[in-house]
Amino acid sequence: MSIKHSSAIASCIVAAVFVSGCQTTNPYSNESQNAKATNGALIGALAGAAIGVASSSKSDRGKGALIGAASGAALGGGIGYYMDVQEAELRKQLQSSGVSVTRSGDTIILNMPNDVTFGVDQTDLSQRAKQVLNSVALVALEYDETKLNVMGHTDSSGAASYNMRLSQVRASEVASYLMSRKVPSARVVSHGVGEDRPVASNETKAGRAENRRVEIILSPLS
């Protein structure tokens, strides 16, 4: 692909950002978008597209322009906008995966229930979990201004000390897999909290199932 062709692609992306700036809604989240953030997104898209073209091989310049413009637009629009586009991409990648995507301010919470990640009392990631984490890693690599905080949780069955250790090992397994997919270790942190943060009652089977989970909390690095 020629530089001229790549530049044309980049121009189309920038034009799309500009058109969205004339509207009153964010094209990714359908939420209200102020002019300052949109103007920043436009500037970021221009710079990102240029960098994407310049830093890509000849055959990948079109792809480089696409990624560069999208990431540049997100950064240029501010942290909230950056997390907006990342959230939209995560929702797209994780659709029908069994993993919920929740937004809280400038953080995104991925809730991975135990039936997605680990067998009962197990610490080996399931194949389904690896497929989910492959998708998470793809987004994390594209949006590299985000930290991934991996939290392991258990129900209250068994000794608290055992549950704490189990949650730590599971969180570490998830973090290690993300790093094996080239997410930099400096951006990934893992913690086990055992049974201390339930989201449902431990008195019922269904509640205990909800409490056995791994959360990946994505937040801005800065």
SERO-4910 file (N, C-alpha, C, O; in steps of 0.05 Angstrom, whole numbers):
BEGIN
 pado doro    nc1    nc2    nc3   cac1   cac2   cac3    cc1    cc2    cc3    oc1    oc2    oc3
  Met    A     17    -24      0      0      0      0     18     25      0     37     27     15
  Ser    A     11     44    -17     28     68    -19     22     88      3      2     86     17
  Ile    A     42    105      7     38    126     28     14    143     21     -1    152     38
  Lys    A     11    149     -5    -12    165    -14    -38    152     -7    -56    165      3
  His    A    -40    126    -11    -64    111     -4    -69    111     26    -91    115     35
  Ser    A    -47    107     41    -49    106     70    -58    133     80    -74    135     99
  Ser    A    -47    154     68    -55    181     77    -85    186     72    -98    200     87
  Ala    A    -94    175     49   -123    178     43   -140    165     64   -161    175     72
  Ile    A   -131    141     72   -146    127     93   -146    143    119   -167    146    132
  Ala    A   -123    154    126   -121    170    150   -139    194    148   -152    202    168
  Ser    A   -140    207    124   -157    230    121   -186    224    125   -202    239    136
  Cys    A   -194    199    116   -222    191    120   -228    188    149   -250    195    158
  Ile    A   -209    177    164   -214    173    193   -217    200    206   -235    204    222
  Val    A   -198    218    199   -199    245    211   -225    259    204   -237    272    221
  Ala    A   -234    255    179   -260    267    171   -283    257    187   -301    272    195
  Ala    A   -282    231    193   -303    218    209   -303    230    237   -324    236    249
  Val    A   -279    234    249   -277    246    275   -288    275    274   -302    283    293
  Phe    A   -282    289    253   -291    317    250   -321    319    249   -333    335    262
  Val    A   -333    301    232   -362    301    229   -375    295    256   -395    308    263
  Ser    A   -364    276    271   -375    269    297   -373    293    316   -389    296    334
  Gly    A   -352    310    311   -348    333    328   -370    354    324   -375    371    341
  Cys    A   -384    353    300   -405    372    295   -431    363    308   -450    378    309
  Gln    A   -431    338    318   -454    328    332   -452    332    362   -433    344    371
  Thr    A   -472    324    376   -472    329    405   -469    303    421   -470    302    445
  Thr    A   -464    281    406   -460    255    420   -434    243    413   -424    246    390
  Asn    A   -423    228    431   -398    213    427   -405    189    409   -422    174    416
  Pro    A   -392    186    386   -399    164    367   -394    137    378   -405    117    368
  Tyr    A   -378    134    399   -371    108    411   -391    100    433   -399     77    435
  Ser    A   -398    120    450   -414    113    473   -442    124    472   -459    118    489
  Asn    A   -448    141    451   -474    154    449   -480    173    472   -503    180    477
  Glu    A   -459    181    486   -462    200    507   -455    228    498   -442    232    477
  Ser    A   -464    249    513   -458    277    506   -428    281    504   -413    272    522
  Gln    A   -419    295    484   -390    300    480   -386    330    476   -397    342    458
  Asn    A   -369    342    493   -365    371    491   -346    378    469   -330    361    459
  Ala    A   -346    403    460   -330    411    437   -301    410    443   -285    403    424
  Lys    A   -292    415    467   -264    415    473   -252    387    469   -230    384    458
  Ala    A   -266    367    479   -256    340    476   -256    332    447   -238    318    438
  Thr    A   -277    340    432   -278    332    404   -256    345    388   -244    333    371
  Asn    A   -250    371    393   -228    384    380   -202    371    386   -185    367    369
  Gly    A   -198    363    411   -174    348    419   -172    322    405   -151    314    397
  Ala    A   -195    309    401   -195    283    387   -187    287    358   -173    270    347
  Leu    A   -196    308    346   -189    314    318   -159    318    315   -146    307    297
  Ile    A   -147    334    333   -118    339    333   -103    312    338    -84    306    324
  Gly    A   -113    297    357   -100    272    363   -102    253    340    -83    238    335
  Ala    A   -124    252    326   -127    234    303   -108    241    281    -95    223    269
  Leu    A   -104    267    276    -85    276    255    -57    267    262    -43    255    246
  Ala    A    -49    272    287    -22    264    296    -19    234    297      1    223    288
  Gly    A    -39    220    307    -37    191    309    -36    177    282    -21    158    279
  Ala    A    -52    187    263    -52    175    237    -24    179    224    -14    160    211
  Ala    A    -13    202    227     14    207    215     35    189    227     51    178    213
  Ile    A     34    186    254     53    169    267     49    140    259     68    125    254
  Gly    A     23    132    257     17    104    249     28     98    222     39     76    218
  Val    A     26    116    203     36    112    176     67    111    176     79     93    165
  Ala    A     79    130    190    108    132    191    121    108    204    143    100    196
  Ser    A    108     97    225    121     75    240    114     47    230    123     28    242
  Ser    A     98     45    209     90     19    199    106     12    175    117     29    161
  Ser    A    107    -14    170    121    -24    145    103    -16    122     80     -9    125
  Lys    A    114    -18     98    100     -9     74     74    -24     70     54    -12     63
  Ser    A     74    -50     76     49    -66     72     28    -61     94      5    -67     90
  Asp    A     36    -49    116     18    -46    139     11    -17    144      0    -10    165
  Arg    A     17      1    125     13     29    130    -17     36    134    -24     54    150
  Gly    A    -34     23    118    -62     28    122    -72     21    149    -86     36    162
  Lys    A    -63     -3    159    -71    -11    186    -59      7    207    -72     14    226
  Gly    A    -34     16    202    -21     34    221    -35     60    223    -38     72    244
  Ala    A    -45     70    200    -61     95    200    -86     92    216    -94    110    231
  Leu    A   -100     69    212   -125     64    226   -121     64    256   -135     78    271
  Ile    A   -101     48    265    -96     46    294    -86     72    306    -94     81    327
  Gly    A    -67     85    291    -56    110    301    -77    132    303    -77    147    323
  Ala    A    -95    134    284   -116    154    285   -135    149    307   -143    168    322
  Ala    A   -143    124    311   -162    117    332   -150    123    360   -163    136    376
  Ser    A   -126    114    364   -113    118    390   -107    148    394   -111    158    416
  Gly    A    -98    161    373    -92    190    376   -117    206    382   -116    225    398
  Ala    A   -139    199    369   -164    213    374   -173    209    403   -182    228    416
  Ala    A   -169    184    413   -177    179    441   -161    195    461   -171    207    479
  Leu    A   -134    195    457   -116    209    475   -121    239    473   -122    253    493
  Gly    A   -125    249    448   -129    278    444   -155    287    457   -157    310    465
  Gly    A   -175    270    459   -200    278    470   -201    278    500   -221    286    512
  Gly    A   -179    268    513   -178    267    542   -183    240    553   -190    221    538
  Ile    A   -178    237    579   -179    210    592   -207    197    589   -209    174    583
  Gly    A   -228    213    594   -255    202    592   -261    191    564   -272    169    562
  Tyr    A   -253    206    544   -257    198    516   -241    173    510   -250    154    497
  Tyr    A   -216    172    521   -198    150    517   -210    124    528   -210    103    516
  Met    A   -222    126    552   -235    103    564   -261     96    550   -268     73    549
  Asp    A   -274    116    539   -299    111    524   -293     92    500   -307     72    497
  Val    A   -273     99    484   -268     83    460   -257     55    468   -262     36    454
  Gln    A   -242     54    490   -232     29    499   -255     11    509   -255    -13    504
  Glu    A   -273     23    523   -297      8    533   -313     -3    510   -321    -26    510
  Ala    A   -317     13    489   -332      4    466   -318    -19    452   -332    -38    444
  Glu    A   -292    -18    450   -277    -40    438   -278    -65    455   -281    -87    444
  Leu    A   -276    -62    481   -278    -86    499   -306    -99    497   -308   -123    496
  Arg    A   -327    -82    496   -354    -93    493   -357   -109    467   -369   -130    466
  Lys    A   -345    -98    446   -346   -112    421   -331   -138    421   -341   -159    412
  Gln    A   -307   -138    433   -290   -162    434   -302   -183    452   -299   -207    447
  Leu    A   -315   -175    474   -324   -194    494   -353   -201    492   -364   -214    510
  Gln    A   -366   -193    471   -394   -199    467   -399   -229    468   -385   -244    454
  Ser    A   -419   -237    483   -426   -266    486   -405   -283    498   -405   -307    496
  Ser    A   -385   -271    512   -364   -286    525   -370   -295    553   -357   -313    564
  Gly    A   -391   -283    565   -398   -289    593   -385   -270    612   -389   -271    636
  Val    A   -368   -251    601   -354   -231    617   -369   -205    616   -375   -195    594
  Ser    A   -376   -193    639   -390   -168    639   -370   -144    638   -348   -146    649
  Val    A   -378   -123    625   -362    -99    623   -377    -76    637   -399    -69    628
  Thr    A   -366    -65    659   -379    -44    674   -362    -19    675   -337    -21    679
  Arg    A   -374      4    671   -359     29    672   -364     43    699   -387     45    707
  Ser    A   -343     53    711   -345     68    736   -326     91    735   -302     88    740
  Gly    A   -336    115    727   -318    138    724   -299    133    701   -306    126    679
  Asp    A   -273    136    707   -252    131    687   -241    103    689   -219     98    679
  Thr    A   -255     84    702   -246     57    704   -266     38    689   -290     44    688
  Ile    A   -256     16    679   -272     -4    666   -267    -30    681   -244    -38    686
  Ile    A   -289    -43    690   -286    -68    705   -296    -92    688   -319    -92    680
  Leu    A   -278   -111    684   -286   -136    671   -290   -157    692   -271   -164    707
  Asn    A   -314   -167    694   -320   -188    714   -320   -215    701   -338   -221    685
  Met    A   -300   -232    708   -298   -258    696   -307   -279    717   -293   -285    736
  Pro    A   -332   -290    714   -341   -309    733   -325   -335    732   -311   -341    712
  Asn    A   -326   -350    754   -309   -373    757   -314   -395    735   -296   -410    728
  Asp    A   -339   -396    725   -345   -416    705   -332   -409    678   -330   -426    660
  Val    A   -322   -384    676   -306   -376    652   -277   -381    656   -263   -388    637
  Thr    A   -267   -378    680   -238   -377    685   -226   -404    695   -208   -414    683
  Phe    A   -237   -414    717   -224   -437    731   -245   -458    738   -268   -452    743
  Gly    A   -236   -483    739   -253   -504    750   -254   -501    780   -239   -486    792
  Val    A   -272   -517    793   -275   -515    822   -249   -523    836   -238   -544    831
  Asp    A   -240   -505    853   -215   -509    868   -190   -512    851   -171   -525    859
  Gln    A   -191   -502    826   -169   -505    807   -155   -478    802   -167   -457    807
  Thr    A   -131   -479    793   -115   -455    787   -105   -454    758    -90   -436    751
  Asp    A   -113   -473    742   -106   -473    714   -127   -460    698   -151   -466    699
  Leu    A   -119   -440    681   -138   -426    665   -151   -445    645   -138   -462    633
  Ser    A   -177   -442    642   -192   -457    622   -186   -446    594   -176   -424    591
  Gln    A   -192   -462    573   -188   -453    546   -206   -429    540   -199   -411    526
  Arg    A   -230   -430    552   -249   -407    548   -237   -382    560   -239   -360    548
  Ala    A   -224   -384    583   -211   -361    596   -189   -350    578   -186   -326    575
  Lys    A   -174   -367    566   -152   -358    549   -162   -343    525   -150   -324    516
  Gln    A   -184   -352    514   -196   -338    491   -205   -310    499   -201   -291    484
  Val    A   -217   -308    523   -226   -282    533   -201   -264    537   -202   -241    529
  Leu    A   -181   -275    550   -157   -259    556   -142   -251    530   -129   -230    530
  Asn    A   -143   -267    510   -131   -260    484   -144   -234    474   -131   -217    463
  Ser    A   -171   -233    476   -185   -209    468   -178   -185    485   -175   -163    474
  Val    A   -177   -189    511   -169   -167    529   -141   -157    522   -137   -132    522
  Ala    A   -123   -175    517    -96   -167    511    -94   -151    485    -79   -132    483
  Leu    A   -110   -159    465   -110   -144    440   -118   -115    444   -106    -97    433
  Val    A   -139   -111    461   -147    -83    466   -127    -69    483   -121    -45    478
  Ala    A   -115    -83    503    -95    -70    520    -70    -62    505    -58    -41    511
  Leu    A    -63    -77    484    -40    -69    468    -46    -45    451    -28    -29    446
  Glu    A    -70    -42    442    -78    -19    426    -80      6    443    -72     28    434
  Tyr    A    -91      3    467    -94     26    485    -74     23    507    -80     13    529
  Asp    A    -50     32    501    -27     26    519    -23     47    541     -2     47    554
  Glu    A    -43     64    546    -41     83    568    -59     74    591    -68     90    607
  Thr    A    -64     48    592    -82     37    612    -68     16    630    -52      0    620
  Lys    A    -74     17    655    -63     -3    674    -84    -25    678   -108    -19    679
  Leu    A    -76    -50    682    -94    -72    686    -89    -83    714    -68    -95    720
  Asn    A   -108    -80    731   -107    -89    759   -124   -114    762   -148   -112    760
  Val    A   -111   -137    765   -125   -163    766   -131   -170    795   -113   -172    811
  Met    A   -157   -175    801   -165   -181    828   -178   -208    830   -197   -214    815
  Gly    A   -168   -226    847   -179   -252    851   -198   -253    875   -192   -241    896
  His    A   -221   -266    872   -241   -268    893   -251   -296    896   -252   -311    877
  Thr    A   -258   -304    921   -270   -330    926   -296   -327    942   -303   -305    950
  Asp    A   -309   -350    946   -332   -349    965   -320   -355    993   -296   -356    996
  Ser    A   -338   -359   1012   -328   -363   1040   -326   -392   1048   -321   -398   1071
  Ser    A   -329   -410   1029   -326   -439   1035   -297   -445   1042   -279   -435   1028
  Gly    A   -292   -460   1063   -265   -467   1071   -252   -446   1088   -265   -426   1096
  Ala    A   -227   -450   1095   -212   -432   1112   -206   -406   1098   -200   -406   1074
  Ala    A   -207   -384   1112   -201   -358   1100   -173   -356   1090   -169   -344   1069
  Ser    A   -154   -368   1104   -126   -367   1095   -123   -382   1068   -108   -374   1051
  Tyr    A   -137   -405   1065   -135   -420   1040   -148   -404   1018   -137   -403    995
  Asn    A   -171   -392   1023   -184   -376   1003   -167   -352    993   -166   -345    970
  Met    A   -153   -340   1012   -135   -317   1005   -113   -327    986   -108   -314    966
  Arg    A   -101   -349    993    -80   -360    976    -90   -368    949    -77   -363    928
  Leu    A   -114   -381    948   -125   -389    923   -131   -365    905   -126   -365    881
  Ser    A   -142   -343    917   -148   -319    901   -123   -306    891   -123   -295    869
  Gln    A   -101   -307    906    -76   -295    897    -65   -310    874    -55   -298    854
  Val    A    -65   -337    876    -54   -353    854    -71   -349    829    -59   -347    807
  Arg    A    -97   -349    831   -114   -345    807   -109   -318    794   -108   -316    770
  Ala    A   -107   -297    811   -102   -270    800    -75   -270    786    -72   -258    764
  Ser    A    -56   -283    797    -29   -284    786    -29   -299    759    -15   -291    740
  Glu    A    -45   -320    757    -47   -336    733    -58   -319    710    -48   -319    688
  Val    A    -79   -303    716    -91   -286    696    -71   -264    688    -68   -259    664
  Ala    A    -58   -252    707    -38   -231    701    -15   -243    684     -7   -230    664
  Ser    A     -6   -266    691     16   -279    676      8   -285    647     24   -282    629
  Tyr    A    -16   -293    644    -25   -299    616    -27   -273    600    -19   -273    576
  Leu    A    -37   -252    612    -37   -226    597     -9   -218    589     -5   -208    567
  Met    A     10   -221    607     38   -214    601     49   -232    579     66   -224    563
  Ser    A     40   -257    579     50   -276    558     39   -268    530     50   -276    510
  Arg    A     18   -252    530      7   -241    505     18   -213    499      7   -198    484
  Lys    A     41   -207    511     57   -183    506     46   -158    519     55   -136    512
  Val    A     28   -160    538     21   -136    553     44   -131    573     50   -149    588
  Pro    A     56   -107    572     80   -102    589     74   -107    619     54    -99    629
  Ser    A     93   -119    632     90   -126    661     86   -101    678     74   -102    699
  Ala    A     97    -78    669     95    -53    684     66    -44    685     59    -27    701
  Arg    A     49    -54    667     21    -45    666      2    -65    679    -22    -60    681
  Val    A     13    -87    689     -5   -108    700      2   -113    730     25   -118    736
  Val    A    -18   -112    747    -15   -117    775    -36   -137    784    -58   -136    774
  Ser    A    -28   -156    801    -48   -176    811    -50   -176    841    -30   -172    855
  His    A    -74   -181    851    -79   -182    880   -100   -203    885   -118   -208    869
  Gly    A    -97   -217    908   -118   -235    917   -131   -223    942   -117   -215    960
  Val    A   -158   -223    943   -171   -213    966   -188   -234    980   -203   -228    998
  Gly    A   -186   -259    971   -200   -281    984   -230   -277    984   -242   -270    964
  Glu    A   -241   -281   1007   -271   -279   1011   -280   -252   1021   -303   -249   1028
  Asp    A   -262   -233   1022   -268   -207   1036   -287   -188   1021   -298   -170   1034
  Arg    A   -290   -192    995   -307   -173    980   -329   -187    964   -328   -187    940
  Pro    A   -348   -199    978   -370   -213    964   -388   -193    950   -391   -170    958
  Val    A   -400   -203    928   -420   -186    914   -447   -199    917   -467   -188    907
  Ala    A   -449   -222    930   -474   -235    935   -472   -251    961   -451   -252    973
  Ser    A   -494   -262    970   -494   -277    995   -480   -304    992   -483   -318    972
  Asn    A   -463   -310   1011   -450   -336   1012   -467   -358   1024   -459   -381   1026
  Glu    A   -492   -351   1030   -511   -370   1042   -524   -387   1021   -537   -407   1027
  Thr    A   -522   -380    996   -535   -395    974   -515   -404    954   -493   -392    951
  Lys    A   -521   -425    940   -503   -435    919   -499   -415    897   -477   -411    887
  Ala    A   -521   -402    889   -519   -381    868   -502   -358    877   -486   -347    861
  Gly    A   -505   -350    902   -489   -328    912   -460   -334    913   -443   -318    906
  Arg    A   -453   -358    922   -425   -367    923   -413   -367    895   -390   -360    892
  Ala    A   -429   -375    876   -419   -376    848   -412   -348    838   -392   -344    824
  Glu    A   -429   -328    846   -423   -301    838   -398   -290    851   -383   -275    839
  Asn    A   -393   -299    875   -370   -289    890   -343   -300    880   -322   -288    883
  Arg    A   -344   -324    868   -320   -336    856   -315   -323    829   -329   -330    810
  Arg    A   -296   -305    828   -293   -290    803   -265   -278    802   -251   -277    822
  Val    A   -257   -269    778   -233   -252    775   -242   -227    761   -256   -227    741
  Glu    A   -234   -204    772   -240   -178    760   -214   -167    749   -192   -168    760
  Ile    A   -217   -155    725   -195   -139    713   -204   -110    713   -223   -104    698
  Ile    A   -191    -94    728   -199    -65    730   -179    -49    714   -156    -48    720
  Leu    A   -189    -37    693   -173    -21    675   -175      9    682   -198     19    685
  Ser    A   -153     22    687   -153     50    695   -131     65    680   -111     52    671
  Pro    A   -133     91    677   -112    107    664    -85    105    679    -85    105    703
  Leu    A    -64    102    664    -37    101    676    -30    127    691    -18    127    712
  Ser    A    -38    149    679    -30    175    690    -49    184    712    -46    205    724
***
